[in-house]
Each structure stands twice: as C-alpha cells, then as structure tokens.
Amino acid sequence: MKATVPILTIGFCIGIFACAKKKEPVWVEPPPPPEREYVRQEPVRQAPQEDPLEAERRRLEDLMNKIMSDDVYFEYNQATLTSSAKDILTEVGNILKRENRFTVLTEGHTDERGTENYNLGLGMRRAESVVKFLTNYGVASGRLTKVSYGEEQPKVAGHSEEAWAQNRRAAFRVKINN
C-alpha cells in the first residue's frame, strides 16, 4: 500500500492539472503605422565648381563694360561737366579706385557743326574735363589718357538736335594691365 500513495498523489496532481482550464492566449492587434506621405527626394546636385580665373575674368569684364557703357554728355559748344556727368564719373571713379589694373582712354567727341580744327579742340577740352574730374577724385593720372576725335566718330547719324546731342560726349575705352 505504501507504493500506492505516491502513485495516487501523482495521479491526483496530474488530474488537477489536466482538468484545469487552459487560458487562451490573448492576441492584441498592433496599432497601425502612422500615415506618412512619402516624397521622393531627388539627389542633391552640386553646381559645378567655377574656375576662379574664369570668375575673375568675368568680374573684370563686367566692370569694364559698366565703365564703357556710360558716356558723359555735354551741352552745345561746352566742355563743362553737368551734374549727371559728375554722377557718372563718380561711379567710374569708384570702380577705378577699387581696380588698379585698369587704364582708361577718354575719347572726346563733338557734333558735326563747327570746323574740323575747332571740333578737335572742343573734343580735347571735353576729354580733359573728364580726366581732371577723375584725377581730382583720386584716380592716378598715369592711368588716364585722352584723345579727341572731334566729329569723326558720331554715335548717331543725322542732322537734328537729337542726333547732335548724342554725339556731344566723352566715351571710355578700358584696358587691363597685368
């Protein structure tokens, strides 16, 4: 009988555990992923690196074009600078003071009225007025030269006051020195 007690005990324990209700596992649904807008990103393209010499060349060219695009105009038979002429020359002077490599040729021009000799002299007085202003503004005189073309190179063809007014001028030519 002694052997039956442990067997009965083992059988009783198996019966209790075998009859016990098994717990069903509880399944919890995972939360849905947050909604996202997916944007396709293009790879970042870097601009090609500009050659420093090319950038400097373009900068100098822009400055030269700025100077050469601004003619200084004069009244009939005058070599005196107007207020608008002084404004233009101030801009030109600022560029020349910043950029020491430039030398400038100032060309004096006249309209077609007057004799050839008179117009050459008037054109030279106009060029001298411009050079004097720039020198007084602080540009070294060794960087400035002048020439008179008189009536020889009109900007505008014609025999009217509008054409003549465009031809009474000082124009610039710029050279870069190394």
C-alpha positions as CSV (number, residue, x, y, z in Angstrom):
1,M,0.0,0.0,0.0
2,K,2.9,2.2,0.6
3,A,3.6,2.3,-3.1
4,T,0.1,3.3,-4.0
5,V,0.1,6.5,-2.0
6,P,2.8,8.1,-4.2
7,I,1.1,6.8,-7.3
8,L,-2.2,8.2,-6.1
9,T,-0.6,11.5,-5.3
10,I,1.0,11.7,-8.7
11,G,-2.3,10.7,-10.3
12,F,-4.2,13.3,-8.3
13,C,-1.8,16.1,-9.3
14,I,-2.0,15.1,-13.0
15,G,-5.8,15.1,-12.8
16,I,-5.9,18.6,-11.3
17,F,-3.5,20.0,-13.8
18,A,-5.2,18.1,-16.7
19,C,-8.6,19.3,-15.8
20,A,-7.6,22.9,-15.1
21,K,-8.9,25.3,-17.8
22,K,-6.2,26.4,-20.1
23,K,-6.0,30.1,-20.6
24,E,-6.3,31.0,-24.2
25,P,-3.6,33.4,-25.3
26,V,-4.9,37.0,-25.9
27,W,-3.9,38.5,-29.2
28,V,-3.6,42.3,-29.2
29,E,-3.6,43.9,-32.6
30,P,-0.6,46.1,-33.1
31,P,-1.6,49.8,-33.8
32,P,-1.5,50.7,-37.4
33,P,1.6,52.6,-38.5
34,P,1.3,56.3,-38.7
35,E,0.3,57.6,-42.1
36,R,3.1,59.3,-43.9
37,E,3.4,61.0,-47.1
38,Y,6.4,59.7,-48.8
39,V,8.1,62.3,-51.0
40,R,10.7,61.1,-53.5
41,Q,13.7,63.1,-52.9
42,E,16.0,63.9,-55.8
43,P,19.6,63.5,-55.1
44,V,21.2,66.9,-54.3
45,R,23.1,68.1,-57.3
46,Q,26.0,70.4,-56.7
47,A,26.7,73.1,-59.1
48,P,29.9,72.6,-61.0
49,Q,32.7,74.5,-59.4
50,E,33.6,77.6,-61.3
51,D,37.2,78.1,-62.3
52,P,38.5,81.0,-60.2
53,L,40.3,82.5,-63.2
54,E,37.1,82.5,-65.2
55,A,35.2,84.1,-62.4
56,E,37.8,86.9,-62.1
57,R,37.8,87.4,-65.9
58,R,34.0,87.7,-65.9
59,R,34.1,90.2,-63.0
60,L,36.7,92.4,-64.7
61,E,34.7,92.2,-67.9
62,D,31.5,93.3,-66.2
63,L,33.4,96.3,-64.6
64,M,34.9,97.3,-67.9
65,N,31.5,97.1,-69.6
66,K,30.0,99.2,-66.9
67,I,32.6,102.0,-67.5
68,M,32.3,101.8,-71.3
69,S,28.5,101.8,-71.3
70,D,28.3,105.2,-69.6
71,D,29.1,108.1,-71.9
72,V,29.3,111.6,-70.5
73,Y,27.2,114.1,-72.4
74,F,27.9,117.9,-72.9
75,E,25.8,120.9,-73.8
76,Y,26.2,122.6,-77.1
77,N,29.7,124.1,-77.5
78,Q,30.6,123.3,-73.9
79,A,33.2,121.3,-72.1
80,T,31.8,121.9,-68.6
81,L,30.6,118.8,-66.8
82,T,26.8,118.6,-65.9
83,S,25.6,117.2,-62.7
84,S,24.5,114.0,-64.4
85,A,28.0,113.8,-65.9
86,K,29.5,114.1,-62.4
87,D,27.3,111.3,-61.2
88,I,28.5,109.0,-63.9
89,L,32.1,110.0,-63.3
90,T,31.8,109.3,-59.6
91,E,30.7,105.7,-60.4
92,V,33.6,105.4,-62.9
93,G,36.0,106.8,-60.3
94,N,34.8,104.3,-57.6
95,I,35.4,101.4,-60.0
96,L,38.9,102.7,-61.0
97,K,39.9,103.3,-57.4
98,R,39.0,99.7,-56.5
99,E,40.5,98.1,-59.6
100,N,44.1,99.4,-60.0
101,R,44.7,97.2,-63.1
102,F,42.5,99.3,-65.3
103,T,43.8,102.2,-67.5
104,V,41.3,104.3,-69.3
105,L,41.4,106.2,-72.6
106,T,38.9,109.1,-72.6
107,E,37.7,110.0,-76.1
108,G,36.3,113.5,-76.7
109,H,33.6,113.8,-79.4
110,T,31.6,116.6,-80.9
111,D,28.6,117.0,-83.2
112,E,29.1,117.9,-86.9
113,R,28.7,121.6,-86.5
114,G,31.9,123.7,-86.5
115,T,35.2,123.4,-88.3
116,E,37.3,120.3,-88.1
117,N,40.0,122.1,-86.1
118,Y,37.5,123.7,-83.7
119,N,35.8,120.4,-83.1
120,L,39.1,118.6,-82.5
121,G,39.9,121.2,-79.9
122,L,36.5,121.1,-78.3
123,G,36.7,117.3,-78.1
124,M,40.0,117.5,-76.4
125,R,38.7,120.0,-73.8
126,R,35.8,117.6,-73.1
127,A,38.2,114.7,-72.6
128,E,40.4,116.9,-70.4
129,S,37.4,117.8,-68.2
130,V,36.7,114.2,-67.6
131,V,40.3,113.3,-66.9
132,K,40.6,116.3,-64.5
133,F,37.5,115.2,-62.6
134,L,38.8,111.6,-62.2
135,T,42.2,112.8,-61.1
136,N,40.7,115.1,-58.5
137,Y,38.5,112.1,-57.4
138,G,41.7,110.1,-56.6
139,V,42.4,108.1,-59.7
140,A,46.2,108.2,-60.6
141,S,46.8,110.4,-63.6
142,G,49.2,107.9,-65.1
143,R,46.2,105.5,-65.6
144,L,44.3,108.1,-67.6
145,T,44.9,109.2,-71.2
146,K,42.8,111.3,-73.6
147,V,42.2,111.7,-77.3
148,S,39.9,113.9,-79.4
149,Y,38.0,112.6,-82.4
150,G,36.0,115.8,-82.9
151,E,33.2,115.0,-85.3
152,E,34.9,112.0,-86.9
153,Q,33.1,109.2,-85.0
154,P,29.5,110.1,-84.5
155,K,27.4,107.9,-82.2
156,V,24.2,108.7,-84.1
157,A,23.9,109.7,-87.7
158,G,21.6,112.6,-88.5
159,H,21.3,116.3,-88.8
160,S,18.9,117.0,-85.9
161,E,19.3,118.3,-82.4
162,E,18.5,114.8,-81.0
163,A,21.4,113.3,-83.1
164,W,23.8,116.1,-82.3
165,A,23.0,115.8,-78.5
166,Q,24.1,112.1,-78.7
167,N,27.3,113.0,-80.4
168,R,28.5,115.7,-77.9
169,R,30.1,113.3,-75.5
170,A,33.1,111.7,-73.9
171,A,33.4,107.9,-74.2
172,F,35.7,105.5,-72.4
173,R,37.9,102.6,-73.5
174,V,39.3,100.4,-70.8
175,K,42.5,98.3,-70.8
176,I,43.6,95.8,-68.2
177,N,47.3,95.9,-67.2
178,N,48.9,92.9,-65.6
